[in-house]
Amino acid sequence: MDHAVLTTLRDRHPAWRLLASPHAPLVASFLHRVFVTPNVRVMSEADLAEALEDELFTQREQLGADAYPKGAPEYLNDWTAHDKGWLRKFYKPGTDEAQFDLTPATEKAIAWLVSLTERPFVGTESRLLTLFALLEQISAGTEADPIKRADELRRKRDELDAEIARVLAGDVSLLDDTAVKDRFQQFQQLARELLADFREVEHNFRLLDRKVREKIALWEGAKGTLLDEVMGERDAIGDSDQGRSFRAFWDFLMSSRRQDELSGRLDQVLALPAVAALKPEPRTRRVHHDWLEAGEHTQRTVAQLSQQLRRFLDDRTFVENRRILDLLHGIESKALTLREATPAGTLTQIGAMGADIELPLERPLFTLSVKPRLADLSLVAGEDDVDTARLFDQFVVDKSRLRSAVQRALRHQPQVTLRQLLDAEPLHKGLAELVAYLELAHAGDASDALDGVRALVDETVEEPIRWQASNAAGEAVTREARLPRVIFTR
């Protein structure tokens, strides 16, 4: 409430300009009757101009012919001007007829004017109870201690049990007429404020839509960067306190059970004599339907924003594809122009047919040279006995014999495993001979080197193969090797 801020609001805010306008009674009364009272969200220019002409005719009959000299279309255009902003003028997709809607600032000004009228009485009990109920919800909803929360729930349960007992005993306490009127007035006020909040929420989404359109029209950078900014702003509105509250309200109201419950309770309350004496507005009976209609307008605004994004993507892709085609056509035309013009002189040169590649890691590290030291020693003949028989104790595995053994086994059966083959002809050379069999199997699997014999390996089955050998002391021992099953087939 600073002086400078209030001065700026007086000069720029549409609500203040409306209240300070000499035509404020006409504007406020007409817009309240046409938009606020019937909860009309959008009205065409023809219908609104016709209604305004009737209003101007009535005012001229009462105030004189010179009261409002302009015509209805001129007044509507004047009220939608940028320096006033009392009405929003727009065009629906697919139509050339202008549409009008109230701005949130105008609705705030009208609501303030409505609050100036004298009420039958000012109820304070319902507001106090509402305040206590809100504080109780906040306190219970933020209590993290499960013991305290359980104690509070038990207290409420005891109060409900005591009240049920009193009701069953015949002690039924009813609200008097004053309490009923107080609470119903509070309900009507909150219902009207909720409809006004819908128009403000829709206005915020519309501002985002306008901002997105301006960015799309002036954007020169990458498409992904623009989408990140747009979706970030959309998420910021959706995740704000206002957006989350609207989403929770919409989910609550879209429940058919809640709608039926609201309709039943409204019929019950409006039938009370104390409420009927207040002469409530006829639309109070279907106020929840007005909430739904207002919420649908907000949802349509969000849908239009999504359509704008999709349209931007389509247009942007079309422009990029067209530019690519133009570049290709330009390259083709230049190539055809230069097809017959052979360049003169040396076009390009190659220094060598191959490139010398020297990788840094292939260079050897520096090593210090070792200078040998030669000692002047005389050779002495040794007398140690060296067993040279070990030099001749070598054996050779005959692969042709192993190949013949495999082919001989396959003459009597279509396939034979390596273990079956070794059971019939045991290993004589131990592990070396077993490795030779595996080498034959690999050759048969790769290039059919066994003359019509193939070898397969079954990885799922493991077979032990044993053979007799001797250790270093000359004792007989049994060796065992475990390997996947090897199958020789024709």
Beta strands, then each sheet from edge to edge (+ up, - down):
strand 1: 43-44
strand 2: 87-91
strand 3: 98-102
strand 4: 415-417
strand 5: 454-470
strand 6: 476-489
sheet 1: 1+ 3- 2+
sheet 2: 4+ 6- 5+
end
